[in-house]
Amino acid sequence: MPESRWAALAGLGAALVAAATYVVQVPVPATRGYINLGDTLVIAWALAMGPSIGGFAGGVGSALADLIGGYPHWAPLTLVIKGVEGTMAGVAGKRGGWIELLGAAAAVGEMVLGYFLVETILYGLGAALAELPGNLLQAASGLVVGIPLARALRRVLSTIPQATSA
């Protein structure tokens, strides 16, 4: 893939992830974090675009949402956790079928586990447990909405002619 196409798709993905994360935020006071819809776009974009674009969009887009949404203390942690999530889902998306489903489930599982571990270290087990249901809801929405959305994206993208280099 040409660098310009990669940059365009990675940037668009990061913007979409940031918007989905920022538009709906349900604060969790115990951890000073929030529940959001960003995982839906992380999973969809990563499955449709692959690991490098998915990792970039998931990590950078989610971290940007933290920065502009008033949660700058979470941005570096989010960059890593959501970047890994997007990369994992992107690898699975290359395989399709059951591997795609299992890989996406592992990716959102990494997100839930990553935040749980960080929240336990920063705020204690009680606070981490308070946020766990919300993170599980994010994970479920990422799978239930993200997988069909990724399949629709792939169908649409397959109809767009690829530019050839001169």
C-alpha positions as CSV (number, residue, x, y, z in Angstrom):
1,M,0.0,0.0,0.0
2,P,1.4,3.4,-0.9
3,E,2.4,5.6,2.0
4,S,-0.1,8.3,1.1
5,R,-3.0,5.8,1.1
6,W,-1.8,4.4,4.5
7,A,-1.6,7.9,6.0
8,A,-5.0,8.8,4.7
9,L,-6.7,5.6,6.0
10,A,-4.8,5.8,9.3
11,G,-5.6,9.4,9.8
12,L,-9.3,9.0,8.9
13,G,-9.5,6.0,11.2
14,A,-7.9,7.9,14.1
15,A,-10.4,10.8,13.5
16,L,-13.3,8.4,13.5
17,V,-12.2,6.6,16.6
18,A,-11.6,9.9,18.4
19,A,-15.1,11.2,17.4
20,A,-16.8,7.9,18.5
21,T,-14.9,8.0,21.8
22,Y,-15.5,11.7,22.4
23,V,-19.2,12.1,21.4
24,V,-20.6,9.7,24.1
25,Q,-18.8,9.7,27.4
26,V,-20.2,8.3,30.6
27,P,-17.8,9.3,33.5
28,V,-16.7,6.8,36.1
29,P,-15.7,8.9,39.1
30,A,-13.9,6.0,40.9
31,T,-11.2,5.9,38.2
32,R,-11.5,9.4,36.7
33,G,-12.1,7.6,33.4
34,Y,-15.2,7.2,31.2
35,I,-17.1,4.6,29.2
36,N,-17.5,5.3,25.4
37,L,-18.3,4.0,22.0
38,G,-14.8,4.1,20.6
39,D,-14.1,0.4,20.7
40,T,-16.8,-0.1,18.0
41,L,-14.7,1.9,15.6
42,V,-11.4,0.5,16.8
43,I,-12.6,-3.0,16.1
44,A,-14.3,-2.1,12.8
45,W,-11.4,-0.1,11.4
46,A,-8.8,-2.6,12.5
47,L,-10.6,-5.6,11.0
48,A,-11.2,-3.8,7.7
49,M,-7.8,-2.1,7.4
50,G,-5.3,-4.4,9.0
51,P,-2.9,-4.3,11.9
52,S,-0.8,-1.2,11.3
53,I,-3.7,1.1,10.4
54,G,-5.9,-0.5,13.1
55,G,-3.2,-0.1,15.7
56,F,-2.5,3.5,14.8
57,A,-6.2,4.4,14.6
58,G,-7.0,2.7,17.8
59,G,-4.1,4.1,19.8
60,V,-3.8,7.6,18.4
61,G,-7.6,8.2,18.0
62,S,-8.4,7.1,21.5
63,A,-5.5,9.0,23.0
64,L,-6.6,12.1,21.1
65,A,-10.1,11.7,22.6
66,D,-8.6,11.6,26.1
67,L,-6.6,14.7,25.4
68,I,-9.4,16.8,24.0
69,G,-12.0,15.3,26.4
70,G,-10.2,16.4,29.6
71,Y,-8.5,13.2,30.5
72,P,-4.9,13.9,29.6
73,H,-3.6,11.6,32.4
74,W,-5.1,8.6,30.5
75,A,-3.7,9.5,27.0
76,P,-0.4,7.6,27.2
77,L,-2.0,4.5,28.8
78,T,-4.8,4.6,26.2
79,L,-2.3,5.0,23.4
80,V,-0.8,1.7,24.3
81,I,-3.9,-0.3,25.4
82,K,-6.0,0.7,22.4
83,G,-3.0,0.5,20.0
84,V,-2.5,-3.1,21.0
85,E,-6.2,-3.7,20.7
86,G,-6.3,-2.3,17.2
87,T,-3.2,-4.3,16.1
88,M,-4.6,-7.5,17.5
89,A,-7.9,-7.1,15.8
90,G,-6.2,-6.1,12.5
91,V,-4.2,-9.3,12.5
92,A,-7.4,-11.3,13.0
93,G,-9.2,-9.4,10.3
94,K,-6.7,-10.7,7.7
95,R,-7.8,-14.2,8.5
96,G,-11.6,-13.8,8.3
97,G,-14.3,-16.2,9.6
98,W,-14.0,-17.6,13.1
99,I,-10.4,-16.4,13.4
100,E,-11.7,-12.9,12.9
101,L,-14.3,-13.3,15.6
102,L,-11.9,-14.9,18.1
103,G,-9.2,-12.4,17.4
104,A,-11.6,-9.5,17.8
105,A,-12.7,-11.0,21.1
106,A,-9.1,-11.4,22.2
107,A,-8.5,-7.8,21.2
108,V,-11.3,-6.4,23.3
109,G,-10.3,-8.8,26.1
110,E,-6.8,-7.2,26.0
111,M,-8.5,-3.7,26.4
112,V,-10.6,-4.8,29.4
113,L,-7.6,-6.5,31.0
114,G,-5.3,-3.6,30.3
115,Y,-7.5,-1.0,31.8
116,F,-8.3,-3.3,34.8
117,L,-4.6,-3.7,35.6
118,V,-3.8,0.0,35.2
119,E,-6.9,1.0,37.3
120,T,-5.9,-1.5,40.0
121,I,-2.4,-0.1,40.2
122,L,-3.5,3.6,40.1
123,Y,-6.8,3.5,42.1
124,G,-7.1,0.1,43.8
125,L,-9.1,-3.0,43.2
126,G,-12.4,-1.5,44.2
127,A,-12.2,1.2,41.7
128,A,-11.1,-1.2,39.0
129,L,-14.0,-3.4,39.7
130,A,-16.3,-0.4,39.5
131,E,-15.2,0.3,36.0
132,L,-15.2,-3.3,34.9
133,P,-18.9,-3.6,33.8
134,G,-18.5,-0.5,31.6
135,N,-15.4,-1.8,30.0
136,L,-17.1,-5.1,29.3
137,L,-20.0,-3.2,27.8
138,Q,-17.5,-1.3,25.5
139,A,-16.0,-4.6,24.6
140,A,-19.4,-6.1,23.7
141,S,-20.4,-3.2,21.6
142,G,-17.0,-3.4,19.8
143,L,-17.8,-7.0,18.8
144,V,-21.6,-6.7,18.2
145,V,-21.4,-3.5,16.1
146,G,-17.7,-3.5,15.0
147,I,-17.6,-6.8,13.3
148,P,-20.6,-6.3,11.0
149,L,-19.4,-2.7,10.4
150,A,-16.0,-4.0,9.3
151,R,-17.6,-6.5,6.9
152,A,-19.7,-3.6,5.4
153,L,-16.6,-1.4,5.1
154,R,-14.7,-4.2,3.3
155,R,-17.5,-4.7,0.8
156,V,-17.7,-1.0,0.1
157,L,-13.9,-0.6,-0.2
158,S,-13.8,-3.6,-2.6
159,T,-15.9,-1.6,-5.1
160,I,-13.5,1.3,-5.2
161,P,-10.9,1.1,-8.0
162,Q,-7.3,1.2,-6.9
163,A,-5.2,3.9,-8.4
164,T,-2.1,2.7,-10.3
165,S,1.2,4.4,-10.1
166,A,2.4,6.1,-13.3
